[in-house]
């Protein structure tokens, strides 16, 4: 495990755990003290990838959609608890700081998306943006890959779902409004805490809580179906905020609300434990113990149906608090069903000439 000589402000992970797939690694710690340890670059590196496909089949029964699309791998938002961190190991990087500073960009995503939607055997089903990493992370402001993909979805009148923590989604209000007219879009905003001091430490490069509530409000006012995800719920850190989070998001106009219980899978367990011991040493043991109590004595449980909700008394109390709060503030609200009949494959006949 690579540790750094100073606390890296603006980053969530403070370590680089060993990649489970690599036998060798670069060691920046010099035991004899003859040299200074290497300080990691504070700059984010962007690595361009050119896959053959961009739509992924979702196999998890815990996710109620069939397909996902990820224009980026890795995420500069730096959320310490992010389950997607482990996917960076498949690229040869660490799930820790590497996940935040080595961002894989897929510039061909819009063209690949259009190619797949035009396939003669394609049948319209909602495709989810950000099934792995946030499609509106900071670099999207410059590259516009997500926006170009939304233009493709609009062109073919294809249903799409978005989940994000970034207020940059409002840049695409024009496209989202057009998609909403045909019931082709749902947007979910993740809000973990209304405590800015906690949010800044736990999700250092995300939009503030106030901005996220404003995003919910503006989307709702524009007629775009918007829901919220409260999570992950972390006992001892933000579980007490559930009633107020549900209330404030409902007041902002959200039509649906859900939550996930924290699961620290793979290397994320090391990253989160290191982070919480540095930032909340007085309650670290209690928080980690309660997380393990909800996952059979471990920091994570990979079983479908349990991994995102947990079990045991702590998980039950969280579920009950959320259920009561949702009943109080979201009674009678729901997202409209997707329109699957508007889809059309423009100039499909001409494609057969090539």
N, C-alpha and C positions, 0 to 999 in steps of 0.2 A: 504494500500500500504506500502510495506517495503522499507525504504530508508536506505542507508548505510552511515556511518560517514566519509568516504573518497572516493575520486575518484578512481575507480578500473581500473587501467591501464591494457591494454590488453583485456578488456571486452567492449562490445558495450553498453549493457543495464547497467544502474546504479541504477535500482530499480527492485523490484519484485511486479508488480501489483497484486491485489487480484484475485484469481482464481474465475471466475464467477460461477463455479459449486460447490464451497465449502462454507459452512456456517461458518466454523471455520478455524482459521489459527494460526500459531505460531507468537506471537508478540515479536520482539527482541528489541523494544524501551521501556525503563523503564522511566516513567514519573517523578518519585520522585528523580531520579538522584543518588540513593543509589548504583547502579551497573553500570558498563560500558556496553554500547550496544554491542551486539554480532557482531563480524566481520565475514562475510561469508568466508568460506574456499576458498582459491585461487586455489585449486586442482579441476580438473574435475573428476566427478564420472561417472562410466560406469555401466549401469544397463542392465542385459541380459534378453531378451524377446524371447519367443518361440511361434510365431503365427502359425496358421494352413495353412495360405496362404501368399504369398508374392507379387503376381501380383494384382494390384488394377485397377479396371475399372475407367476410367476418364469420368466424366459426364459433365464437363464444356465445353461449346461450344467455350470458349476463348482459349482452348488448342488444337492444331491440331493433337493430338494423342489419341489413344484409351485406352492405358494401361500405368501404371507407376509402378516402383519398388523402394522401399526405404529401403536400408539395415540398415539405422540409422534414429532415430527420435531425434529431438534436433540437434543443430549444434554449434560446437565450434568456427566456423568462427566469430560469434558474430555480424553479420550485423544488425545495429540498426533498419532498416526499414522492416525487413523480414516478409512477410505476413504469413509464416509458424509458427511463434511464437505461435499463438493462438492454434495450434494443441496440444501443450504441456499441455494445460489445461485438455484435455481428459485423460491424464495420471496422473492427480492429482497434477501437478506442475504449477508454474507460467510461463507466457509467457516472463517474463523478464530475470533476470540473470539465473534462473533455466534452461531456454532453452539452455543456453550456457555451463552450468557446470554439468548438469545431462543428459548424452547422453544415449539413449536407443539403444542397439546393438542387431541385429538379426543374430546370428551366423548360424542359419539353413537356411538362405536365399538361398544359392546355391542349397542345396538339395531340398528345396521347389520349386525353380524355375524349376529344372529338372523334378520334379514330375508333375508340371503343363504343361510343354511343351510336356510331353509324354502322356498326356491325349488324348484318342481317338477322342474327340470332339474339341480339340484345333486347331484353324486356325491361321496361322501366320499373325500377324500385329505388327508394330513397338512398342516396349516397351521402355518407357522413364525412364532412371535413373535420380533420383533427382527431381521428381515431387514435392517433399515436402522439403527435406533437402539434402545437398550436399553429394554425394556418395564418394567424395574424401577428406572429412574433415580429420584433422590430424590423428585420430586413425586408419584410413584405412591403413596407412603406416605399422602398426604393425599387424592388423588383416587380411588384404587381402580379405575381404568379397566381395568387388566389383570386384576384379580381378578374384576370383573364379566364380562369376556370369558370367563374360565375357567369361570365359572358357566354361561355359555351353552354352551360346549363340553361340559361335563358333562351338562347338561340334554338335549342331543341325542346324547350318546354319540359325539362326533366326535373323531377323533385330532388331537393338537396337539403341537408341538415348541416348546421354549423354549431360548433361549441368552442368558445374562446374566453380568454381573460383580458383581452386587449380592446381598448376603446377604438382602435383603428378600424374595427368593423363598421363604424359609422361613415367612413370614407365611401363605402359601397352602398350607401343608403338608396341611391338611385336604382341600382340593379336589384337589390332586395325588395324594394317597393314593387317593381315590375313582376318579380317572381311571386310575390304575395298576392297579386291580383288574380293569379290563376291557382292559388293554393299550392304553391310549389316549394315553399321554404318554411323551415322552423329554425330559429336561432336560440341557442342556449348560452347563457352567460354564467360562468362559474364564479361564485363568490365564497371565499373561505372564511373571512373574518371582516368585521367592521372596525376592528382594532388596528389602526394604521401602524402602530409600533410593532405588532406581531406580523402584519402583512409584509412590511418592509424587510424583515429578517427572513421570513419563510418563503416569500415570493418576490425577490428583490427587484425584478425588472418587469413586473406586471403593472397594469393600470391600478390606480388607487381604488379603494372600496367605494368612495364617493363617485368616482368616474364610472365605475361599473353599474352602480345604481342609476346613474344618469343615462347610460347606454340602454338599460332596460326601459327606462321611461321614454326615451326618444324613439326606440324601435316600436314600442307599443303605440305611441301617438301617431306613428307613420303607418299603422295598420299591419305591421309585421308580427306574426305570431312569435312570441318570445317566452321562453321558460328559463328557469335557473337551476343550477346544480350547486348544492351546498356541500362542499367537500374538497378534500376529505375531512370528515369529522375526526378530530384527534382528541381523545379524552385527556383532560388536564390542560388542554390548550385552548380549544374553541368550542367544545361541546355545549358549554353554558350559553353560547350565543344563538343557538338554534331558534328559539322563539322570536327573538328580535330580527334575525336574518329573514325568517319566513315572513314576518310582518312587513318589514321594509321593502322586500322584493314584491310582495303583493301590492303594497301601496304604489309601487313604481309601475305596476301594470302587467306583471308576469302572469301568464295563464296556467303555468304548470311549475311544479317544484319537485326535485328529487335530491337524494343525498347518497354519498358513499362513505363507508367506514374505512379509515386508513389501513392500508396493507403495505408493508415495507418489504417487497419481494426482492430476492437476490441481493445484489450489491447495495440496493437502496437502504437496506437495514443499517449497513456500516455508515453510509453517508448521513442518514438522519440521526443516528446515535451520536456521531461525532459533532454534528451541528447542534443538537439540543444540549449536549454536555458543555459546549462552549458558550451558548447563549442563555440557557436556563439551567445552570448547574444545580440550583436548589430544588427543582422539581423533575429533573431528568429521570431519575430512577422510578418515580411514581408514574410518569407518563409511559415509559417503556414497559413497566409492569402491567399497566392497564391495557396497553395494546396487545401484549402477549396473552393476557387473560381472555381476550376476545378471539384469539386465533390458536387456541389449544396449546398455549405455552410457548408459541413462536411469534416472531414479528410479522409473519405472513402466513396465509393459508391459501393454497392454490386451487382448492376445490370449487368448482362451479356452484353457484347458488349460495356459497358461504363467504367467498373471498372478499366480496365487496360490501358485505353487511355484517360479518362477524357473528359470533355467538357467545352465550354466557350472559351474566348479569349486566355488565357494562354495555354490551351491544344491545341488549333488550331495553335498557333505560334510554339509550339514544334513539332507538326505533320508536319507543312510546312517546318520547318528547317531540319527535318530528311528526308523528302521526297526529297527535293532539293539536300541534301548532298548524299543521296543514289543514286540518278540518276547520279550524277557527278562521283562517284567513283565505283559504283557497276553495271554500265550499262553492260548488256550482261552476267552477272554471275548468276549462280543458282546451287543449290545442286542437285546431281543426284538422280533419283528416287530409292526407295528401291527395292531390288530384293526379291520378295515374293515366287519365284519358287524354290529356293535352299533348303528350309526347308525340313528336314527329321527327322523322329522319330526313332532313333537308337534302334534296338532290341525291337521294340514295341510288337512284337508277344510274346516274352519271358515275358513281364510284365503281360500278361493275365494269366500266370500260378500262380500268387500270389494273 
